[in-house]
Structure formats: C-alpha cells, structure tokens
Amino acid sequence: MLQNIYKFSKENQYNQAVFFLGYAHRKTMEKKILEHESKDDIKVNWSFYN
C-alpha cells in the first residue's frame, strides 16, 4: 500500500488525501514511512490522528 501511495504521488499532483489505517498497523506503518523517506526523494506530509 505504501509503495502505491508514493508511486501515485510521483505521478500525480494533489492537495490532500486520506489513508485509513487500522490502529494495530500504525506503528509498523510509521516505521515503514521513515524507512521509505530516507531512500526516496519524494516527501509526503503525513499526519496521524488518534
């Protein structure tokens, strides 16, 4: 899923988007986002809400 988001972000422009994620997956996804951002030149402004 994360790879698809970054691929879409490279190919398309948008102002806002929503990605619904179950709470149990939150920590894993945050870790993968940090890993991906260190490798890729595109930056997505992620906001996590409780």
PDB file of N, CA, C and O in Angstrom:
ATOM      1  N   MET A   1       0.819  -1.196   0.000  1.00  0.00           N
ATOM      2  CA  MET A   1       0.000   0.000   0.000  1.00  0.00           C
ATOM      3  C   MET A   1       0.860   1.255   0.000  1.00  0.00           C
ATOM      4  O   MET A   1       0.596   2.205  -0.737  1.00  0.00           O
ATOM      5  N   LEU A   2       1.873   1.246   0.822  1.00  0.00           N
ATOM      6  CA  LEU A   2       2.729   2.424   0.931  1.00  0.00           C
ATOM      7  C   LEU A   2       3.448   2.709  -0.378  1.00  0.00           C
ATOM      8  O   LEU A   2       3.568   3.867  -0.779  1.00  0.00           O
ATOM      9  N   GLN A   3       3.922   1.676  -1.041  1.00  0.00           N
ATOM     10  CA  GLN A   3       4.574   1.863  -2.333  1.00  0.00           C
ATOM     11  C   GLN A   3       3.622   2.472  -3.351  1.00  0.00           C
ATOM     12  O   GLN A   3       4.020   3.317  -4.152  1.00  0.00           O
ATOM     13  N   ASN A   4       2.379   2.048  -3.321  1.00  0.00           N
ATOM     14  CA  ASN A   4       1.383   2.605  -4.240  1.00  0.00           C
ATOM     15  C   ASN A   4       1.129   4.081  -3.965  1.00  0.00           C
ATOM     16  O   ASN A   4       0.944   4.862  -4.899  1.00  0.00           O
ATOM     17  N   ILE A   5       1.117   4.464  -2.713  1.00  0.00           N
ATOM     18  CA  ILE A   5       0.908   5.874  -2.355  1.00  0.00           C
ATOM     19  C   ILE A   5       2.055   6.722  -2.885  1.00  0.00           C
ATOM     20  O   ILE A   5       1.825   7.781  -3.469  1.00  0.00           O
ATOM     21  N   TYR A   6       3.276   6.272  -2.689  1.00  0.00           N
ATOM     22  CA  TYR A   6       4.427   7.041  -3.163  1.00  0.00           C
ATOM     23  C   TYR A   6       4.486   7.058  -4.696  1.00  0.00           C
ATOM     24  O   TYR A   6       4.849   8.073  -5.290  1.00  0.00           O
ATOM     25  N   LYS A   7       4.137   5.956  -5.325  1.00  0.00           N
ATOM     26  CA  LYS A   7       4.117   5.927  -6.787  1.00  0.00           C
ATOM     27  C   LYS A   7       3.068   6.900  -7.322  1.00  0.00           C
ATOM     28  O   LYS A   7       3.335   7.651  -8.259  1.00  0.00           O
ATOM     29  N   PHE A   8       1.887   6.884  -6.733  1.00  0.00           N
ATOM     30  CA  PHE A   8       0.832   7.805  -7.145  1.00  0.00           C
ATOM     31  C   PHE A   8       1.277   9.248  -6.929  1.00  0.00           C
ATOM     32  O   PHE A   8       1.002  10.111  -7.762  1.00  0.00           O
ATOM     33  N   SER A   9       1.961   9.514  -5.822  1.00  0.00           N
ATOM     34  CA  SER A   9       2.421  10.868  -5.505  1.00  0.00           C
ATOM     35  C   SER A   9       3.454  11.372  -6.504  1.00  0.00           C
ATOM     36  O   SER A   9       3.510  12.570  -6.784  1.00  0.00           O
ATOM     37  N   LYS A  10       4.262  10.481  -7.037  1.00  0.00           N
ATOM     38  CA  LYS A  10       5.241  10.868  -8.045  1.00  0.00           C
ATOM     39  C   LYS A  10       4.578  11.220  -9.366  1.00  0.00           C
ATOM     40  O   LYS A  10       5.030  12.118 -10.077  1.00  0.00           O
ATOM     41  N   GLU A  11       3.507  10.512  -9.690  1.00  0.00           N
ATOM     42  CA  GLU A  11       2.870  10.646 -10.995  1.00  0.00           C
ATOM     43  C   GLU A  11       1.730  11.660 -11.033  1.00  0.00           C
ATOM     44  O   GLU A  11       1.305  12.064 -12.115  1.00  0.00           O
ATOM     45  N   ASN A  12       1.229  12.076  -9.872  1.00  0.00           N
ATOM     46  CA  ASN A  12       0.048  12.939  -9.803  1.00  0.00           C
ATOM     47  C   ASN A  12       0.239  14.041  -8.766  1.00  0.00           C
ATOM     48  O   ASN A  12       0.982  13.888  -7.797  1.00  0.00           O
ATOM     49  N   GLN A  13      -0.442  15.140  -8.995  1.00  0.00           N
ATOM     50  CA  GLN A  13      -0.441  16.228  -8.023  1.00  0.00           C
ATOM     51  C   GLN A  13      -1.780  16.237  -7.291  1.00  0.00           C
ATOM     52  O   GLN A  13      -2.829  15.993  -7.887  1.00  0.00           O
ATOM     53  N   TYR A  14      -1.729  16.517  -6.008  1.00  0.00           N
ATOM     54  CA  TYR A  14      -2.937  16.620  -5.210  1.00  0.00           C
ATOM     55  C   TYR A  14      -2.643  17.498  -4.000  1.00  0.00           C
ATOM     56  O   TYR A  14      -1.488  17.672  -3.609  1.00  0.00           O
ATOM     57  N   ASN A  15      -3.700  18.046  -3.414  1.00  0.00           N
ATOM     58  CA  ASN A  15      -3.533  18.903  -2.239  1.00  0.00           C
ATOM     59  C   ASN A  15      -3.719  18.129  -0.940  1.00  0.00           C
ATOM     60  O   ASN A  15      -3.001  18.357   0.034  1.00  0.00           O
ATOM     61  N   GLN A  16      -4.674  17.225  -0.930  1.00  0.00           N
ATOM     62  CA  GLN A  16      -4.958  16.442   0.264  1.00  0.00           C
ATOM     63  C   GLN A  16      -5.396  15.040  -0.131  1.00  0.00           C
ATOM     64  O   GLN A  16      -5.922  14.809  -1.220  1.00  0.00           O
ATOM     65  N   ALA A  17      -5.165  14.129   0.773  1.00  0.00           N
ATOM     66  CA  ALA A  17      -5.624  12.759   0.585  1.00  0.00           C
ATOM     67  C   ALA A  17      -5.835  12.141   1.959  1.00  0.00           C
ATOM     68  O   ALA A  17      -5.297  12.621   2.957  1.00  0.00           O
ATOM     69  N   VAL A  18      -6.611  11.090   1.999  1.00  0.00           N
ATOM     70  CA  VAL A  18      -6.872  10.387   3.254  1.00  0.00           C
ATOM     71  C   VAL A  18      -6.501   8.923   3.064  1.00  0.00           C
ATOM     72  O   VAL A  18      -6.868   8.294   2.071  1.00  0.00           O
ATOM     73  N   PHE A  19      -5.777   8.402   4.025  1.00  0.00           N
ATOM     74  CA  PHE A  19      -5.404   6.991   4.026  1.00  0.00           C
ATOM     75  C   PHE A  19      -5.865   6.413   5.357  1.00  0.00           C
ATOM     76  O   PHE A  19      -5.281   6.702   6.401  1.00  0.00           O
ATOM     77  N   PHE A  20      -6.908   5.603   5.317  1.00  0.00           N
ATOM     78  CA  PHE A  20      -7.432   4.994   6.526  1.00  0.00           C
ATOM     79  C   PHE A  20      -6.624   3.748   6.848  1.00  0.00           C
ATOM     80  O   PHE A  20      -6.353   2.911   5.986  1.00  0.00           O
ATOM     81  N   LEU A  21      -6.253   3.655   8.105  1.00  0.00           N
ATOM     82  CA  LEU A  21      -5.395   2.582   8.550  1.00  0.00           C
ATOM     83  C   LEU A  21      -5.864   2.133   9.927  1.00  0.00           C
ATOM     84  O   LEU A  21      -6.142   2.962  10.793  1.00  0.00           O
ATOM     85  N   GLY A  22      -5.951   0.844  10.126  1.00  0.00           N
ATOM     86  CA  GLY A  22      -6.317   0.327  11.441  1.00  0.00           C
ATOM     87  C   GLY A  22      -5.248   0.648  12.472  1.00  0.00           C
ATOM     88  O   GLY A  22      -4.057   0.646  12.162  1.00  0.00           O
ATOM     89  N   TYR A  23      -5.673   0.923  13.691  1.00  0.00           N
ATOM     90  CA  TYR A  23      -4.749   1.336  14.743  1.00  0.00           C
ATOM     91  C   TYR A  23      -3.650   0.304  14.992  1.00  0.00           C
ATOM     92  O   TYR A  23      -2.519   0.670  15.311  1.00  0.00           O
ATOM     93  N   ALA A  24      -3.966  -0.956  14.852  1.00  0.00           N
ATOM     94  CA  ALA A  24      -2.980  -2.012  15.104  1.00  0.00           C
ATOM     95  C   ALA A  24      -1.810  -1.952  14.120  1.00  0.00           C
ATOM     96  O   ALA A  24      -0.740  -2.487  14.408  1.00  0.00           O
ATOM     97  N   HIS A  25      -1.997  -1.316  12.977  1.00  0.00           N
ATOM     98  CA  HIS A  25      -0.953  -1.226  11.952  1.00  0.00           C
ATOM     99  C   HIS A  25      -0.177   0.084  12.027  1.00  0.00           C
ATOM    100  O   HIS A  25       0.763   0.282  11.258  1.00  0.00           O
ATOM    101  N   ARG A  26      -0.540   0.957  12.911  1.00  0.00           N
ATOM    102  CA  ARG A  26       0.016   2.312  12.955  1.00  0.00           C
ATOM    103  C   ARG A  26       1.528   2.333  13.157  1.00  0.00           C
ATOM    104  O   ARG A  26       2.242   2.964  12.378  1.00  0.00           O
ATOM    105  N   LYS A  27       2.026   1.657  14.185  1.00  0.00           N
ATOM    106  CA  LYS A  27       3.465   1.711  14.474  1.00  0.00           C
ATOM    107  C   LYS A  27       4.288   1.122  13.336  1.00  0.00           C
ATOM    108  O   LYS A  27       5.336   1.662  12.980  1.00  0.00           O
ATOM    109  N   THR A  28       3.823   0.033  12.773  1.00  0.00           N
ATOM    110  CA  THR A  28       4.536  -0.582  11.646  1.00  0.00           C
ATOM    111  C   THR A  28       4.573   0.358  10.454  1.00  0.00           C
ATOM    112  O   THR A  28       5.604   0.494   9.795  1.00  0.00           O
ATOM    113  N   MET A  29       3.442   1.012  10.175  1.00  0.00           N
ATOM    114  CA  MET A  29       3.374   1.926   9.032  1.00  0.00           C
ATOM    115  C   MET A  29       4.266   3.147   9.267  1.00  0.00           C
ATOM    116  O   MET A  29       4.946   3.598   8.345  1.00  0.00           O
ATOM    117  N   GLU A  30       4.272   3.684  10.484  1.00  0.00           N
ATOM    118  CA  GLU A  30       5.152   4.823  10.788  1.00  0.00           C
ATOM    119  C   GLU A  30       6.612   4.444  10.547  1.00  0.00           C
ATOM    120  O   GLU A  30       7.375   5.236   9.994  1.00  0.00           O
ATOM    121  N   LYS A  31       7.000   3.254  10.954  1.00  0.00           N
ATOM    122  CA  LYS A  31       8.376   2.779  10.747  1.00  0.00           C
ATOM    123  C   LYS A  31       8.691   2.665   9.257  1.00  0.00           C
ATOM    124  O   LYS A  31       9.759   3.083   8.811  1.00  0.00           O
ATOM    125  N   LYS A  32       7.768   2.102   8.495  1.00  0.00           N
ATOM    126  CA  LYS A  32       7.989   1.944   7.056  1.00  0.00           C
ATOM    127  C   LYS A  32       8.051   3.287   6.344  1.00  0.00           C
ATOM    128  O   LYS A  32       8.803   3.449   5.383  1.00  0.00           O
ATOM    129  N   ILE A  33       7.264   4.250   6.813  1.00  0.00           N
ATOM    130  CA  ILE A  33       7.303   5.595   6.226  1.00  0.00           C
ATOM    131  C   ILE A  33       8.677   6.216   6.448  1.00  0.00           C
ATOM    132  O   ILE A  33       9.252   6.788   5.521  1.00  0.00           O
ATOM    133  N   LEU A  34       9.203   6.113   7.649  1.00  0.00           N
ATOM    134  CA  LEU A  34      10.535   6.665   7.937  1.00  0.00           C
ATOM    135  C   LEU A  34      11.602   5.991   7.083  1.00  0.00           C
ATOM    136  O   LEU A  34      12.493   6.667   6.569  1.00  0.00           O
ATOM    137  N   GLU A  35      11.528   4.690   6.925  1.00  0.00           N
ATOM    138  CA  GLU A  35      12.484   3.964   6.089  1.00  0.00           C
ATOM    139  C   GLU A  35      12.376   4.401   4.625  1.00  0.00           C
ATOM    140  O   GLU A  35      13.387   4.598   3.951  1.00  0.00           O
ATOM    141  N   HIS A  36      11.159   4.547   4.151  1.00  0.00           N
ATOM    142  CA  HIS A  36      10.941   4.910   2.747  1.00  0.00           C
ATOM    143  C   HIS A  36      11.425   6.328   2.480  1.00  0.00           C
ATOM    144  O   HIS A  36      12.028   6.586   1.438  1.00  0.00           O
ATOM    145  N   GLU A  37      11.171   7.248   3.403  1.00  0.00           N
ATOM    146  CA  GLU A  37      11.573   8.637   3.192  1.00  0.00           C
ATOM    147  C   GLU A  37      13.087   8.795   3.169  1.00  0.00           C
ATOM    148  O   GLU A  37      13.599   9.708   2.520  1.00  0.00           O
ATOM    149  N   SER A  38      13.801   7.937   3.853  1.00  0.00           N
ATOM    150  CA  SER A  38      15.259   8.032   3.834  1.00  0.00           C
ATOM    151  C   SER A  38      15.832   7.560   2.496  1.00  0.00           C
ATOM    152  O   SER A  38      16.953   7.928   2.145  1.00  0.00           O
ATOM    153  N   LYS A  39      15.081   6.752   1.746  1.00  0.00           N
ATOM    154  CA  LYS A  39      15.545   6.210   0.470  1.00  0.00           C
ATOM    155  C   LYS A  39      15.062   7.000  -0.743  1.00  0.00           C
ATOM    156  O   LYS A  39      15.715   6.986  -1.787  1.00  0.00           O
ATOM    157  N   ASP A  40      13.927   7.687  -0.617  1.00  0.00           N
ATOM    158  CA  ASP A  40      13.282   8.306  -1.767  1.00  0.00           C
ATOM    159  C   ASP A  40      13.366   9.820  -1.686  1.00  0.00           C
ATOM    160  O   ASP A  40      13.495  10.390  -0.603  1.00  0.00           O
ATOM    161  N   ASP A  41      13.290  10.463  -2.841  1.00  0.00           N
ATOM    162  CA  ASP A  41      13.381  11.915  -2.879  1.00  0.00           C
ATOM    163  C   ASP A  41      12.032  12.603  -2.698  1.00  0.00           C
ATOM    164  O   ASP A  41      11.988  13.802  -2.421  1.00  0.00           O
ATOM    165  N   ILE A  42      10.952  11.883  -2.846  1.00  0.00           N
ATOM    166  CA  ILE A  42       9.632  12.490  -2.664  1.00  0.00           C
ATOM    167  C   ILE A  42       9.238  12.437  -1.191  1.00  0.00           C
ATOM    168  O   ILE A  42       9.437  11.426  -0.519  1.00  0.00           O
ATOM    169  N   LYS A  43       8.683  13.526  -0.707  1.00  0.00           N
ATOM    170  CA  LYS A  43       8.263  13.620   0.684  1.00  0.00           C
ATOM    171  C   LYS A  43       6.756  13.816   0.743  1.00  0.00           C
ATOM    172  O   LYS A  43       6.204  14.680   0.061  1.00  0.00           O
ATOM    173  N   VAL A  44       6.108  13.019   1.551  1.00  0.00           N
ATOM    174  CA  VAL A  44       4.678  13.132   1.778  1.00  0.00           C
ATOM    175  C   VAL A  44       4.499  13.634   3.204  1.00  0.00           C
ATOM    176  O   VAL A  44       5.116  13.106   4.129  1.00  0.00           O
ATOM    177  N   ASN A  45       3.670  14.636   3.388  1.00  0.00           N
ATOM    178  CA  ASN A  45       3.425  15.192   4.711  1.00  0.00           C
ATOM    179  C   ASN A  45       2.365  14.344   5.417  1.00  0.00           C
ATOM    180  O   ASN A  45       1.168  14.537   5.203  1.00  0.00           O
ATOM    181  N   TRP A  46       2.805  13.412   6.252  1.00  0.00           N
ATOM    182  CA  TRP A  46       1.912  12.510   6.935  1.00  0.00           C
ATOM    183  C   TRP A  46       1.447  13.121   8.252  1.00  0.00           C
ATOM    184  O   TRP A  46       2.240  13.714   8.983  1.00  0.00           O
ATOM    185  N   SER A  47       0.148  12.970   8.552  1.00  0.00           N
ATOM    186  CA  SER A  47      -0.422  13.382   9.844  1.00  0.00           C
ATOM    187  C   SER A  47      -1.182  12.202  10.397  1.00  0.00           C
ATOM    188  O   SER A  47      -2.020  11.612   9.716  1.00  0.00           O
ATOM    189  N   PHE A  48      -0.885  11.862  11.634  1.00  0.00           N
ATOM    190  CA  PHE A  48      -1.578  10.753  12.306  1.00  0.00           C
ATOM    191  C   PHE A  48      -2.469  11.320  13.397  1.00  0.00           C
ATOM    192  O   PHE A  48      -2.034  12.145  14.201  1.00  0.00           O
ATOM    193  N   TYR A  49      -3.712  10.877  13.420  1.00  0.00           N
ATOM    194  CA  TYR A  49      -4.677  11.366  14.395  1.00  0.00           C
ATOM    195  C   TYR A  49      -5.111  10.205  15.283  1.00  0.00           C
ATOM    196  O   TYR A  49      -5.250   9.070  14.826  1.00  0.00           O
ATOM    197  N   ASN A  50      -5.316  10.506  16.527  1.00  0.00           N
ATOM    198  CA  ASN A  50      -5.783   9.486  17.485  1.00  0.00           C
ATOM    199  C   ASN A  50      -7.290   9.404  17.472  1.00  0.00           C
ATOM    200  O   ASN A  50      -7.872   8.607  18.207  1.00  0.00           O
TER     201      ASN A  50
END
